[in-house]
């Protein structure tokens, strides 16, 4: 009788755990875009120093590791009293604010007081979100491939794509992206069920032969090649207004630029391999999603052969692109591929 009670209690506990995991399964699968700093922790600006220019003007100098070329420091013209000041406020990015109290010497003098005025800083850098800073959290290593398939990918990287050990991250992505985008340019379409059951490398082989693959296949193929080349990638999902594919979703990638400590977006299916602003900085998924469709300052780089790229204006991209990428959409950044 006791054994039966123990059995029923264990059965109930396992059932409750299973229900809990099922209800909360998305929490183990992806991170929704809730805050820019949650997805792009290395982008959080932090303050290196405050430099007083005069008694009412302060220069806020940011840490170079957090910067792109457009944001090295900010000049704040202070108002009397305690006020909040925005140091950084980029499109699609969390703001960095400081609270500063400014007391003017002239106000003391009016009261017959010899005290000098001054500036008091009440808060400075934002903290890093170390939970998401760990790149190992993004599980691109879950793409299954056999030793033979990995050897074949390595041969392609060396002989056809011409990856060199001295190449930096951007150069590796340029070579992989142009090669894959060009050679898979005729494969866009609805895949068969049998193709979806193949390994990622065999999906690549089918796409090369012109068999239809969709955005998720493009993203996985890119991840497979990048993983073998030593480039960290992740899987990003965005809603679409319409699609020939079930679910009305679109999948693309981000890759991590180790030398710059930042993520950048790439979309093989759309042949949009690099996005750069007018300062030459690579843009990430949130920045592209939130960008104005008429913004001609953003340059997009597309493959014209398996080794070359052409530059076009962001505003020249087709309507179908902006039906997918626009500020009304929600992004999901996948922690795991075993969904």
Buried (B, 14 or more C-beta within 10 A) or exposed (E): EEEEEEEEEEEEEEEEEEEEEEEEEEEEBBBBBEEBBBBBBBBBBBBBEBEEEEBBBBEBBBEEEBBBEEBEBBEBEBEEEEEEBEBBEBEBBBEBBBEBBBBBBEEBEEEEEEEEBEBEEEEBBBEBBEEBEEEEEBBBEBBEBEEEBBEBBBEBBEEEBEBEEEBEBBEBBBBBBBBBBBBBBEBBBEBEEEBEEBBBBEBBBBBBEEBBBBBBBBBBBBBBBBBBBEBBBBBBBBBBEEBEBEEEBBBBBBBBBBEBBBBBBBBBBBBBBBBBBEEEBBBBBBBBBBBBEEEEEBBBBBBEEBBEBEEEEBBEBEEEBBBBBBEEBEBBBBBBBEE
